[in-house]
Amino acid sequence: MTDVTDLAALQRRTVRVLVAGQILGGLGIGSTLAIGAVLAAQISGSDAWSGSAATLSTLGAAAAAIPLARLAQRLGRRPALATGVLAAAAGAIITVIAAGVESFPLLLVGFGLLGVGTAVNLQSRFAATDVASPQRRGRDLSIVVWSTTIGAVLGPNLFGPGELVAEAFGMPPLTGSFAIAVLAQVSAAVVYLFGLRPDPYLVSQDAQRAQDLVDSAEAERNGPAEPHTESQTRDLASAAARSRTLLVFAIGSIAISHAVMVSVMAMTPVHLTQMGSSLTIVGLTISLHIAGMYALSPLFGWLSDRVGRIRTILMGQGMFVVALVLVALGAESPTLVTVGLIFLGLGWSAATVSGSAFVADLVTGPARARIQGRTDLIMSLSGAGGGALAGPVLALIGYAGLAWAAGVLVLIVITAASIVARTPKQPVPVDQLAD
């Protein structure tokens, strides 16, 4: 069986490599996130299509979630993460071409491929748990989430340098940031390909198989196990059912929290530009929002390890409440909108970090990558739904109305948390999750 010291050393190296890749990937995503809605509205000719940037990006992430998870399951995290960021680089190139020929359908294709970078971002947080100890799982996951802060916060503020690049190379307006994204994503691919050796997922599976052999040999030495009594069988079935309930809640809280965040965030650039705010103000607002998403994630990871996953998820919902109230009541104030977006990011961070650690707690063994991929798929589809509905809702009842509508989703998570908080956590039987 793999030595515990070797696993600890591999985990430290894995986290360092994932941090480097997340910084570069975050730079690519951040440099295109804020401008996507504006570019979509400009090329389509209608603000109602401004949400298509977030929608197609999240759909792209959803479409890539299962294939990347299967690739990781077959070949490891290294080729899966590298393939994802190269697809995102291709999306940035297509977006520039679409802007040049003013083709909205082609622009949607570019946004979809850019979303694969988000899928890589999501898978990276799970990669941080492959060989992590259970006591530090939330913390290690949150460090990788936090590392996205650097690139993601700098990215939206690269509009100025990006436009200089666009001017220097004769690119269409508003597309210079996408050129920066190409360079960042290709660099991230190099980091993953050469840095994740040995592959943490493959090592974790080897360690699990070795442990299974040890357990099997010990069972043979001890002789055949006594058959379960009817009472024990009922207890095992009840424990499995409770575990499934907890897993559904963990995945659901991640997905709904993501939908809340995407729906409000995606419409903020459009709302601010309609109010007359400059692209510089829009970029600053999105930068602070992304800082809220990632900067304090280690704190939320530590809290989820210490005070519990469900309590930390509830903290996130409380921050959502603050955010939505500020946005709804201060919709005409860029300052209040910015503060609200910061709290929106903090709520997302607490819910996502703790919910993801919860999923990692509940699923182990060969089913791990598959369930993680399904988690990311559901999360991305929820975000896509939020982004798709946000544009029409904005046009129908305004920015404040959008915030109140998002509050309904927050209440759903709070209600579900109050129910499952009374359910003791039990490990999920992997064989029952393999189908």
HELIX and SHEET records of a PDB file:
HELIX    1   1 VAL A    4  SER A   44  1                                  41    
HELIX    2   2 ASP A   47  TRP A   49  5                                   3    
HELIX    3   3 SER A   52  LEU A   75  1                                  24    
HELIX    4   4 ARG A   77  VAL A  101  1                                  25    
HELIX    5   5 PHE A  104  ALA A  127  1                                  24    
HELIX    6   6 PRO A  134  ARG A  136  5                                   3    
HELIX    7   7 ARG A  137  LEU A  154  1                                  18    
HELIX    8   8 GLY A  155  LEU A  158  5                                   4    
HELIX    9   9 PHE A  159  ALA A  168  1                                  10    
HELIX   10  10 GLY A  176  GLY A  195  1                                  20    
HELIX   11  11 PRO A  200  ASN A  222  1                                  23    
HELIX   12  12 GLU A  230  GLN A  274  1                                  45    
HELIX   13  13 LEU A  279  TYR A  294  1                                  16    
HELIX   14  14 SER A  297  ARG A  306  1                                  10    
HELIX   15  15 ARG A  309  LEU A  329  1                                  21    
HELIX   16  16 PRO A  334  LEU A  362  1                                  29    
HELIX   17  17 GLY A  365  ALA A  367  5                                   3    
HELIX   18  18 ARG A  368  VAL A  420  1                                  53    
HELIX   19  19 VAL A  430  GLN A  432  5                                   3    
END                                                                             
